[in-house]
Amino acid sequence: MSDESTNQGIPEPEGHSEIIDTEYEIGQDNIETQIGPFGLDIHNPVFLISGLSIIAFVFYTLALPEQAGNLFSWLFSFVTKGFDWFFIGAGNIFVLFCLLLIVTPLGKVRLGGADATPDYSYVGWFAMLFAAGMGIGLMFYGVSEPMSHFSSSMGGTVVGEDGVRTDWAPLGAAAGDQHEAIRLGMAATIYHWGLHPWAMYAVVALALALFSYNKGLPLTIRSAFYPIFGDRVWGWIGHVIDVLAVFATLFGLATSLGFGATQANAGLNELFGIPVGETTEVILITVITSIALISVVRGLDGGVKVLSEINMGLALLLLVFVLIAGPTLAILTGFADYLLAYVEYLPALSVPFGREDVNYSQGWTSFYWAWWISWSPFVGMFIARVSRGRSVREFVVCVLLIPSLVCVLWMSVFGGVAIQQVVQDGYTAAQDAPLELKLFKMLDMLPMTGITSFIGIVLVIVFFVTSSDSGSLVIDTITAGGKVDAPVPQRVFWCVFEGAVAIVLLLSAGGLSSLQSMVISTGLPFTVVLLLMCWAIWRGLMAERR
Amino acid sequence: MFTTIVVPVDLAHEDKLGKALTVSADLAKQYGAKIIYLGVTSAMPGKLGHNPAEYAEKLQAFAAAQAAKFGVTADAKAEVSHDPTIDLDKTLMKAADAVGADLIVMASHVPGLADYIWPSNGGTVASHSKASVMVVRG
């Protein structure tokens, strides 16, 4: 559809937009050099500092595993337990801010100037933002999270000796009331996958898109801070922001790649009896990285977009299959009921202070918020890259509301079927299975298990590839000072580097989990960053002609 | 012999275009052909403009300067690509086709080791374009 139109020459001047006039010339800090036969065009010093500090951290974790493990897990629990109120409160602000943009006249501002036309069709656009944004989590938590909250809600509240609740149930639980426990469990899950994470992504994406397309600043995280720091943003403040973003993105991708390989391995073992072990996992990471490599070398349109569309097609196929093969009517009425439950429980779930369900609000919500926020520079920047030509209102509706609805549907179908299996048929295999096998145990009870489980495995792998390739493009752009036409070897380097870091961490005992704790801890500084971005977006939009 | 000569230009590396610009102008005069300077940009802000429209203006100015310098008829055409690193060749060939080019004059570097992995743009265009292609080295 409109994908084709962009190669028909430059559109006429794209209507009014408020260019920010700065002395900074994009690429002025870049070094163009030749290493061996390969040309490079990299930002000085962001490229080097990011690369070296990543290597240093990997070495630190390998050399002093215990010390690093202790430090990072202390940091992690300090952040998620000490700042739960901050995460939960900030999350609410992001959602309200996005909803406000939809209803105010600011929603009319178009990204890329008043007359810009969209770069991608709805299908391609949506496939890409969804594949980058949620990815693998849906595969692993779709069955397990509703189940966990349902079980803990059924169990009721337990108060320990010190008067603090020790159960993991959300809110006041629903002891013994099966129907209400399902509703509460679903609402508590949807809360983590619905409006809030997408609002976080939307804020970052909107800030970057606005400051690049409308204000003419380079497509890199620091640009969103121009209204706050002015031209100082091209100096050390900006370097720190960009390096932190690269850091969070690369370690976020590498650690999930490592864990994902472990989980995919378990699935392959269950299905085909492929042995579980480091060899298989290293092979899996290599395969995933190789496919991602092909994808980045084929480019945004020929690789990333195509894979995202395949990914969405497969996910849709699986969703529709489970919907039809499972108790269709119960799922559909469930969908409406759970949506309602979400709306009903949302105010209570999002209260930042005085929570009694500490395990739920700190162990789940606060963890998730830190996690989503640590991913937001990557996902946000990728969404920004593909969203030119959309109006702010259209953008927020499509990045916030539609993905949220899709997540509600996904959770209702996968979690709903698994819970029905327990409640109706007394089939508890999915409930009892370890995290990585829950999906497959649930599929076991439906017809055509062999085919659907195979699709499940393929989806797990493709979801990883679509995160890995878009992540490499994002890191490449940041470390090239916002240039999107840097030489190919650079994106190849980041893609391979990410796979290599994942393999090294996988082979070291505890390396993966301790570094993941560290990545999630970066969610704290980025929450401040996101709050500042809201303000920057507001100011930026006010200056645009509506 | 030729009526429309397309000259792909990378305005960020204008210094490397010298030979190709001169030889294309000579050919244009020889055959009374029109030159179209073709540039590819991304929609992102870059060194050459905050947005595609600014880039197009720069390219137009470049074409006008070349026309005055060599005394040839020249025009400019700017193309937007989502991912110029990868899609450059494809975008160039499509645009050359669209303007009805019968000759493409293209600057290129002397092939090195890296060209076995990623062929130069000149090399790829020469292998795949329907028009005649002159690759100017160095």
Interface residues (C-beta under 8 A of the other chain):
Chain A: T6 N7 Q8 G9 I10 P11 E12 P13 E14 S17 I19 E25 I26 G27 G36 P37 F38 G39 G112 G113 D119 S212 Y213 K215 G216 L217 P218 L219 V297 R298 G299 L300 D301 G302 G303 R385 V386 R388 G482 K483 V484 D485 A486 P487 V488 P489 R491
Chain B: A12 T41 S42 A43 M44 P45 G46 K47 H50 N51 P52 A53 Y55 A56 K77 A78 E79 V80 S81 H82 D83 P84 T85 I86 D87 T91 K94 A95 A98 G112 L113 A114 W118
